[in-house]
Amino acid sequence: MDFAIIVQHGIVYGLVLSVLFTLVLLGAVFVNAEIMMNDYPPEVKKAYGAEKNPKTRGQKRIFSLLFLAVLFGVIAWSVVSAARASSTPLTFPPIFVLIFIEVFTFNLWDLLIIDWLIFNTVQPKFIFLPGTEGMAAYKDYYFHFRGFLTGIVFSLVSALVLSGIALIIVNAAG
């Protein structure tokens, strides 16, 4: 398969994944900021304390399922699309590159758009955990950059696992 097609698919579907994940993540925070509390800076979590809303645990499950549905749905869609665009059967390397680009695109989007633009700069009121408004940690760009670096490792590992699963499915269907 042409490498340019794989890269193009990876970027396009990575952006689709990013927009859909943004909707899920912002939706979760809008419904209940505690749902995403594990992703907040440690100073904010410490100041806020333990979860206070009894509905948080169930809401986390719902948004986790939405997150996984988006992840697997977009990746399946992209692999099927790439397979249809290919004149040869897909093998592990192009599937890995495709999925890595998608997940890495989201990781970069998460840093630049969700974390730095929305969380650190725009700061809509619904992102604040009650009682933590105005804390300096909400503007900690380095905290999110460290998360981005961790996300690179996650991108590699998840791309390896998801590529293996996708290859099994593609071969079983083919």
MOTA-V932442 format. One record per backbone hydrogen bond with DSSP energy under -0.5 kcal/mol. NH is the residue of the N-H (numbers start at 1). CO is the residue of the C=O. Records with the same first field share a line. If there is no record, write none. Layout:
NH: CO, CO
This chain:
5: 2
6: 2
7: 3
8: 4
9: 5
10: 6
11: 7
12: 8
13: 9
14: 10
15: 11
16: 12
17: 13
18: 14
19: 15
20: 16
21: 17
22: 18
23: 19
24: 20
25: 21
26: 22
27: 23
28: 24
29: 25
30: 26
31: 27
32: 28
35: 32
36: 33
37: 34
39: 36
40: 37
44: 41
45: 41
46: 42
47: 43
48: 44
49: 45
54: 52
56: 53
59: 55
60: 56
61: 57
62: 58
63: 59
64: 60
65: 61
66: 62
67: 63
68: 64
69: 65
70: 66
71: 67
72: 68
73: 69
74: 70
75: 71
76: 72
77: 73
78: 74
79: 75
80: 76
81: 77
82: 78
83: 79
84: 80
85: 81
86: 82
95: 91
96: 92
97: 93
98: 94
99: 95
100: 96
101: 97
102: 98
103: 99
104: 100
105: 101
106: 102
107: 103
108: 104
109: 105
110: 106
111: 107
112: 108
113: 109
114: 109
115: 110
116: 111
117: 112
118: 113
119: 114
120: 115
121: 116, 117
122: 117
123: 118
127: 124
128: 125
132: 129
135: 132
138: 135
139: 136
140: 137
141: 139
144: 140
145: 141
146: 142
147: 143
148: 144
149: 145
150: 146
151: 147
152: 148
153: 149
154: 150
155: 151
156: 152
157: 153
158: 154
159: 155
160: 156
161: 157
162: 158
163: 159
164: 160
165: 161
166: 162
167: 163
168: 164
169: 165
170: 166
171: 167
172: 168
173: 169
174: 170
